Amino acid sequence: MSQEIKKVVLAYSGGLDTSAIIPWLIDTYQCEVICCCANVGQEEELEGLEERAKASGASKLYIKDLTDELCKDFIWPMIKSGAVYERKYYLGTSIARPIVAKWMVEIAEKEGADAICHGCTGKGNDQVRFENTIAALNPELKVIAPWRIWNFTSREDLIQYLDSKKIAYPDSAKNPKLFSRDRNIWHISHEGGPIENIEIEPDEKFWVLSVSPEEAPDKPEFVEIEFEAGEAVALNGKKMSPKDLLVELNKIGGRNGIGRCDMVENRLVGMKSHGLYETPGGTILCFAHSELETITLDRDTMHYKDVVAERYAELVYFGQWYSPLCEALNKFFDVTNKTTTGTVKLKLYKGNIISAGRKSKYSLYNEKIASFGDVTLYDHKDATGFIRCFSLPSRVRSSMEKAAGLK
C-alpha cells in the first residue's frame, strides 16, 4: 500500500495527534500531505494553523467555514425527522461528520490525492462515520487510520516522536485535560477520564454551554419560533438564517439550563460509553418542532413517523447519511413536513421547556369537534357502532377460546 500512496489529505486540527500524524505519514509513505481544517462551529482559534501544519511537513492547508451548510443541509433536515438516538442523544457529533468527510473527498479529488487520513481511535464511532462517507462518495480513495496501525500507544510516545523531529506542538499537549470534548454549532460532548465513572453525578466543571438549572434565573423566559415546512425561519418574530437562529437559541437555552444530557450509550463498535452532552438550542428546536406536529400531522402519519425516526437516528449515528435509505427517508420527512408551518411559543424555566401555545394555518385541531357540548360534527352516539366494529376481532377470539375450552 505504501508504494501506492503519493498524496494524502489529512483531517487536521493542529493538536498533538495530527501534529504527529503529518511527519509519520511522510516517514511511512514518503508522500505529500495536504491538511484540511473544517470550521463547523467549534469556536477554536484557527489562526496560525497553516504555519503550524507546514512546520510539521504539510505542503498546504485548506480551511473552510462549513457552519451555514451544516445547519441548512444537515441539521435542519434532521430536525424534521424528530430523530433522537437511544431516547436522549440529539446526534450532535454524528451529524457533523458527514459534511467534513464530504469536503475532504472534494479536496482529495481536486488535488488528485490517493488517500484520506483521519486521527480517530479504533474504539470510537467517528472512524466509521468518516470512512463510511468516503466509501459512499469515492470508494477509490484509500483511508489511513494511524491509531489502528502505528506503534505509538500514548501521548508521551507522540511527544517523544515530535521532539526527535524537532517539530513544535501545542503547549497544552504536556498538560492534557483529563477528559475530551467535541464541539460544533449544534452541541458539545464531554467524554473520558472522570466522566467514565457512571455511579456519581458529573462535576459542574464539565459543563460549558449551560448553567445548572439551580443557577438559572428564577423568572421564566418565553420564546416564539416560527416554522415553514418544518424548518425554523424566525425567532421571536425576527427572520433569521439557520446558523444565526441556532446561535441565538444556544445562548437562550444555555442561560436557562436547557439541553443537558448524562447518558450511557451503545456505540456502533459494540461497547457502552458514558458521555455528557449539551444541546441547548437544539433541544428547544426539536421540542418546538414536535409541538407543532401535534396539530399539523394526522394520527397515522405521526405514529409511523415516530417509528421511522428511530431508524433514521441509527443511520445518522452509524455514519450512513449518504446511504440510499437515509436519502429516501429525508424525502419522506420532506413530505410529512409540508404542512408543519406555524409558530410555537415556549416557556423556559430552570432546565424545563413548557408549551405556551401553538398555531398553524394547517392545524387539524378543531375545537368544535373536541368540545363535549357540540354534537353537530360528532355525536356521542356515533361511537357505539364504531366500537362494535373495532372490538369485533376481540369478541370473535374470546368466543373461540371459550368454545375450545381455553378459558
C-alpha positions as CSV (number, residue, x, y, z in Angstrom):
1,M,0.0,0.0,0.0
2,S,2.8,2.4,0.8
3,Q,4.0,2.4,-2.8
4,E,0.5,3.4,-4.0
5,I,0.3,6.4,-1.7
6,K,1.8,9.6,-3.1
7,K,-0.5,12.3,-1.8
8,V,-2.7,12.2,1.4
9,V,-5.4,14.6,2.6
10,L,-5.4,14.8,6.4
11,A,-8.2,15.9,8.7
12,Y,-6.1,18.4,10.7
13,S,-6.9,20.1,14.0
14,G,-3.4,21.3,15.0
15,G,-3.4,19.3,18.2
16,L,-0.9,16.8,19.3
17,D,-2.2,13.8,17.4
18,T,-2.5,15.5,14.0
19,S,0.9,17.3,14.5
20,A,2.5,13.8,14.9
21,I,0.5,12.3,12.0
22,I,2.0,14.6,9.4
23,P,5.6,13.5,9.8
24,W,4.5,9.9,10.4
25,L,2.8,9.9,7.1
26,I,5.8,11.3,5.4
27,D,8.1,8.8,7.1
28,T,5.8,5.8,6.4
29,Y,4.7,6.6,2.8
30,Q,7.2,9.2,1.6
31,C,4.1,11.1,0.4
32,E,2.9,14.7,0.2
33,V,0.5,15.7,3.0
34,I,-2.3,18.2,2.5
35,C,-4.2,19.3,5.6
36,C,-7.8,20.2,5.9
37,C,-9.4,22.0,8.8
38,A,-13.2,22.4,8.7
39,N,-14.9,25.1,10.8
40,V,-18.2,23.5,12.0
41,G,-18.7,26.0,14.8
42,Q,-16.2,24.5,17.3
43,E,-15.1,28.1,18.2
44,E,-11.5,27.2,18.3
45,E,-8.7,29.5,17.3
46,L,-7.8,28.8,13.7
47,E,-5.2,31.5,13.3
48,G,-1.7,30.2,12.9
49,L,-2.7,26.7,11.8
50,E,-1.3,27.0,8.3
51,E,2.2,27.9,9.7
52,R,2.0,25.0,12.2
53,A,0.9,22.5,9.6
54,K,3.7,23.5,7.2
55,A,6.2,23.4,10.0
56,S,5.2,19.8,10.7
57,G,5.8,18.9,7.0
58,A,2.5,19.6,5.2
59,S,2.6,21.2,1.8
60,K,-0.6,23.2,2.3
61,L,-3.7,23.7,4.5
62,Y,-7.3,24.2,3.5
63,I,-9.6,25.9,5.9
64,K,-13.3,26.3,5.3
65,D,-16.3,27.5,7.3
66,L,-19.0,24.8,6.8
67,T,-21.4,26.0,9.5
68,D,-24.0,27.5,7.2
69,E,-24.1,24.3,5.1
70,L,-24.1,22.2,8.2
71,C,-27.2,23.9,9.6
72,K,-29.1,24.2,6.3
73,D,-28.4,20.8,4.7
74,F,-27.8,18.5,7.6
75,I,-29.1,19.8,11.0
76,W,-32.4,21.3,9.6
77,P,-33.3,18.1,7.8
78,M,-32.5,16.1,10.9
79,I,-34.9,18.3,13.0
80,K,-37.7,17.5,10.5
81,S,-37.2,13.8,11.3
82,G,-37.5,14.1,15.1
83,A,-34.6,11.7,15.4
84,V,-33.1,11.1,18.9
85,Y,-30.6,8.2,19.4
86,E,-31.5,5.9,22.3
87,R,-34.1,8.3,23.7
88,K,-31.6,11.0,24.7
89,Y,-28.9,11.9,22.2
90,Y,-29.6,14.6,19.7
91,L,-26.8,13.3,17.4
92,G,-24.5,16.3,17.9
93,T,-21.2,14.8,16.9
94,S,-22.8,12.3,14.4
95,I,-24.4,14.9,12.2
96,A,-21.2,17.0,11.7
97,R,-19.0,14.1,10.5
98,P,-20.6,13.5,7.0
99,I,-20.1,17.2,5.9
100,V,-16.5,17.2,7.0
101,A,-15.8,13.9,5.2
102,K,-17.6,15.1,2.1
103,W,-15.5,18.2,1.9
104,M,-12.3,16.2,2.4
105,V,-13.3,14.0,-0.6
106,E,-13.8,17.1,-2.7
107,I,-10.3,18.3,-1.7
108,A,-8.8,14.9,-2.4
109,E,-10.4,14.8,-5.9
110,K,-9.3,18.4,-6.6
111,E,-5.7,17.6,-5.5
112,G,-5.5,14.2,-7.1
113,A,-4.8,12.5,-3.8
114,D,-4.6,8.8,-3.3
115,A,-5.9,8.6,0.3
116,I,-7.6,10.4,3.1
117,C,-6.2,10.2,6.7
118,H,-8.0,10.8,10.0
119,G,-6.9,10.7,13.6
120,C,-9.9,8.8,15.1
121,T,-9.1,6.0,17.5
122,G,-10.1,2.4,16.9
123,K,-12.7,2.4,19.7
124,G,-14.9,5.3,18.6
125,N,-17.8,5.8,16.3
126,D,-16.1,8.6,14.3
127,Q,-13.8,6.3,12.4
128,V,-16.9,4.5,10.9
129,R,-18.6,7.8,10.1
130,F,-15.7,9.2,8.2
131,E,-14.9,6.0,6.3
132,N,-18.5,5.2,5.5
133,T,-18.9,8.7,4.0
134,I,-15.7,8.3,2.0
135,A,-16.7,4.9,0.7
136,A,-20.1,6.2,-0.4
137,L,-18.7,9.3,-2.2
138,N,-15.5,7.9,-3.7
139,P,-14.6,4.3,-3.0
140,E,-11.4,4.6,-5.0
141,L,-9.9,6.7,-2.2
142,K,-7.8,4.8,0.3
143,V,-8.2,5.5,4.0
144,I,-5.3,5.7,6.5
145,A,-6.1,5.5,10.2
146,P,-2.8,5.8,12.1
147,W,-4.2,4.9,15.5
148,R,-5.1,1.5,14.1
149,I,-1.7,0.8,12.6
150,W,1.2,2.8,14.1
151,N,3.3,1.7,17.1
152,F,2.6,4.7,19.3
153,T,0.4,3.9,22.3
154,S,0.3,7.1,24.4
155,R,0.6,10.9,24.3
156,E,4.1,10.5,25.7
157,D,5.1,8.5,22.7
158,L,3.8,11.2,20.3
159,I,5.6,13.9,22.3
160,Q,8.9,12.0,22.2
161,Y,8.5,11.4,18.4
162,L,7.9,15.1,17.7
163,D,10.8,16.1,19.9
164,S,13.0,13.8,18.0
165,K,11.9,15.6,14.8
166,K,12.2,19.0,16.4
167,I,8.6,19.7,15.5
168,A,6.6,22.0,17.7
169,Y,3.3,21.0,19.2
170,P,0.7,22.8,21.4
171,D,1.8,23.6,24.9
172,S,-1.4,22.0,26.2
173,A,-0.1,18.6,25.0
174,K,2.2,18.3,28.0
175,N,-0.8,19.1,30.3
176,P,-3.7,17.3,28.7
177,K,-7.2,17.6,30.0
178,L,-8.5,14.6,32.0
179,F,-11.4,14.4,29.6
180,S,-12.1,15.2,25.9
181,R,-14.5,17.5,24.2
182,D,-16.0,17.7,20.8
183,R,-17.9,20.8,19.8
184,N,-19.8,22.2,16.8
185,I,-22.6,24.7,16.4
186,W,-25.2,22.1,17.3
187,H,-23.7,20.7,20.6
188,I,-20.7,19.9,22.7
189,S,-19.8,16.5,24.1
190,H,-17.7,15.6,27.1
191,E,-16.1,12.1,27.5
192,G,-13.3,10.3,29.2
193,G,-11.3,10.5,32.4
194,P,-13.5,11.0,35.5
195,I,-16.6,11.1,33.3
196,E,-16.2,7.4,32.8
197,N,-17.5,6.8,36.3
198,I,-21.2,6.3,35.9
199,E,-22.0,6.0,39.6
200,I,-21.7,9.6,40.5
201,E,-23.2,12.9,39.4
202,P,-20.9,14.7,37.0
203,D,-19.0,17.7,38.4
204,E,-20.4,21.1,37.4
205,K,-17.0,22.0,35.9
206,F,-17.6,19.7,32.9
207,W,-20.5,21.8,31.5
208,V,-19.7,24.6,29.1
209,L,-22.7,25.8,27.2
210,S,-25.3,25.8,30.0
211,V,-25.7,26.8,33.6
212,S,-27.1,24.4,36.1
213,P,-30.9,24.5,36.5
214,E,-30.3,25.6,40.1
215,E,-28.4,28.6,38.9
216,A,-30.8,29.5,36.1
217,P,-32.9,32.7,36.5
218,D,-35.9,32.5,38.9
219,K,-38.0,34.1,36.2
220,P,-39.2,32.2,33.1
221,E,-38.1,33.3,29.6
222,F,-40.5,33.0,26.7
223,V,-39.5,32.3,23.1
224,E,-41.6,32.0,19.9
225,I,-40.3,30.0,17.0
226,E,-41.7,30.2,13.5
227,F,-41.5,27.2,11.1
228,E,-42.1,26.9,7.4
229,A,-42.5,23.3,6.1
230,G,-40.7,22.0,9.1
231,E,-37.8,24.5,9.0
232,A,-37.3,27.1,11.7
233,V,-37.2,30.5,10.0
234,A,-37.8,33.1,12.7
235,L,-37.1,33.6,16.4
236,N,-39.3,36.0,18.5
237,G,-40.7,37.5,15.3
238,K,-37.3,38.1,13.6
239,K,-36.4,36.3,10.4
240,M,-33.0,34.6,10.8
241,S,-30.7,32.3,8.9
242,P,-30.5,28.7,10.3
243,K,-27.0,29.5,11.7
244,D,-27.9,32.7,13.4
245,L,-31.1,31.3,14.8
246,L,-29.2,28.3,16.3
247,V,-26.5,30.5,17.8
248,E,-29.1,32.7,19.5
249,L,-31.1,29.7,20.8
250,N,-27.9,28.2,22.2
251,K,-27.4,31.4,24.3
252,I,-31.1,31.5,25.4
253,G,-31.2,27.8,26.2
254,G,-27.8,27.8,27.9
255,R,-28.7,30.6,30.4
256,N,-31.9,28.7,31.3
257,G,-30.2,25.4,32.0
258,I,-31.7,23.7,28.9
259,G,-30.3,20.8,27.0
260,R,-28.1,18.8,29.4
261,C,-27.8,15.1,28.9
262,D,-26.0,12.5,31.0
263,M,-26.0,9.3,29.0
264,V,-24.7,5.7,28.8
265,E,-25.0,4.8,25.1
266,N,-24.4,1.9,22.9
267,R,-21.6,2.7,20.4
268,L,-21.6,1.2,17.0
269,V,-18.4,-0.7,17.6
270,G,-20.2,-2.7,20.4
271,M,-19.2,-1.2,23.7
272,K,-21.1,1.1,26.0
273,S,-19.7,4.5,26.8
274,H,-20.6,7.3,29.1
275,G,-20.9,10.8,27.8
276,L,-22.2,14.3,28.7
277,Y,-23.9,16.3,26.0
278,E,-25.1,19.8,25.9
279,T,-27.6,20.8,23.1
280,P,-29.4,23.9,24.4
281,G,-30.6,25.4,21.1
282,G,-31.2,22.0,19.5
283,T,-33.3,20.7,22.4
284,I,-35.5,23.8,22.2
285,L,-35.9,23.5,18.4
286,C,-36.7,19.8,18.5
287,F,-39.3,20.3,21.2
288,A,-40.9,23.2,19.3
289,H,-41.0,21.2,16.1
290,S,-42.6,18.3,17.8
291,E,-45.2,20.5,19.4
292,L,-46.1,22.0,16.1
293,E,-46.5,18.5,14.6
294,T,-49.1,17.6,17.2
295,I,-51.6,19.9,15.3
296,T,-50.3,19.5,11.8
297,L,-49.9,15.7,11.4
298,D,-52.7,13.2,11.3
299,R,-52.6,10.3,13.8
300,D,-51.3,7.6,11.3
301,T,-48.6,9.8,9.9
302,M,-47.4,10.9,13.3
303,H,-47.2,7.4,14.8
304,Y,-45.4,6.0,11.7
305,K,-43.0,8.9,11.6
306,D,-42.0,8.1,15.2
307,V,-41.1,4.5,14.1
308,V,-39.1,5.7,11.1
309,A,-37.3,8.4,13.2
310,E,-35.8,5.8,15.4
311,R,-34.3,4.0,12.4
312,Y,-33.2,7.3,10.9
313,A,-31.4,8.2,14.2
314,E,-29.4,4.9,13.8
315,L,-28.4,5.8,10.3
316,V,-27.1,9.2,11.4
317,Y,-25.3,7.7,14.4
318,F,-23.8,5.0,12.3
319,G,-22.5,7.5,9.7
320,Q,-24.9,6.3,6.9
321,W,-26.0,9.8,5.9
322,Y,-25.2,9.1,2.2
323,S,-26.9,5.7,2.1
324,P,-30.0,5.2,-0.2
325,L,-32.2,4.6,2.9
326,C,-31.2,7.8,4.5
327,E,-31.7,9.7,1.3
328,A,-35.2,8.2,0.9
329,L,-36.1,8.9,4.5
330,N,-35.1,12.5,4.1
331,K,-37.6,12.8,1.2
332,F,-40.2,11.1,3.4
333,F,-39.7,13.7,6.1
334,D,-39.9,16.5,3.5
335,V,-43.4,15.2,2.6
336,T,-44.6,14.8,6.2
337,N,-43.3,18.4,6.9
338,K,-45.2,20.1,4.1
339,T,-47.8,21.4,6.5
340,T,-45.6,21.8,9.5
341,T,-45.9,25.6,9.2
342,G,-46.8,27.9,12.1
343,T,-45.5,29.2,15.4
344,V,-44.8,27.7,18.8
345,K,-44.4,29.6,22.0
346,L,-42.4,28.0,24.8
347,K,-41.7,28.9,28.4
348,L,-38.1,28.1,29.5
349,Y,-37.6,27.7,33.3
350,K,-34.7,26.2,35.1
351,G,-34.0,23.4,32.7
352,N,-37.6,22.8,31.7
353,I,-39.3,23.5,28.3
354,I,-43.0,24.1,28.8
355,S,-45.5,24.6,25.9
356,A,-47.2,28.0,26.0
357,G,-49.2,27.9,22.8
358,R,-49.0,26.7,19.2
359,K,-50.8,27.8,16.0
360,S,-50.8,26.9,12.3
361,K,-53.0,27.6,9.3
362,Y,-52.8,23.9,8.6
363,S,-53.9,22.9,12.1
364,L,-56.0,19.7,12.3
365,Y,-57.2,20.6,15.8
366,N,-60.9,21.5,15.7
367,E,-62.2,22.9,18.9
368,K,-65.9,22.3,17.9
369,I,-65.3,18.6,17.4
370,A,-63.2,18.3,20.6
371,S,-65.9,20.0,22.6
372,F,-68.2,17.9,24.7
373,G,-71.0,20.3,24.2
374,D,-71.2,20.3,20.4
375,V,-72.9,17.4,18.7
376,T,-73.3,18.8,15.2
377,L,-70.0,17.5,13.9
378,Y,-69.6,14.5,16.2
379,D,-72.5,12.9,18.1
380,H,-71.6,10.7,21.1
381,K,-74.0,8.1,19.8
382,D,-71.8,7.6,16.7
383,A,-69.2,5.9,18.9
384,T,-71.5,2.8,19.5
385,G,-71.2,1.3,16.0
386,F,-67.6,2.2,15.7
387,I,-66.7,0.4,18.9
388,R,-68.7,-2.7,17.9
389,C,-66.7,-2.9,14.6
390,F,-63.4,-2.1,16.3
391,S,-63.9,-4.7,19.0
392,L,-65.1,-7.5,16.7
393,P,-61.8,-9.3,16.5
394,S,-61.6,-9.4,20.3
395,R,-65.1,-10.7,20.6
396,V,-64.5,-13.4,17.9
397,R,-61.3,-14.6,19.6
398,S,-62.9,-14.6,23.0
399,S,-65.8,-16.8,21.7
400,M,-63.4,-19.2,20.1
401,E,-61.3,-19.6,23.3
402,K,-64.4,-20.2,25.3
403,A,-65.7,-22.8,22.9
404,A,-62.3,-24.6,22.7
405,G,-62.0,-24.7,26.5
406,L,-59.1,-22.3,26.6
407,K,-60.6,-20.1,29.2
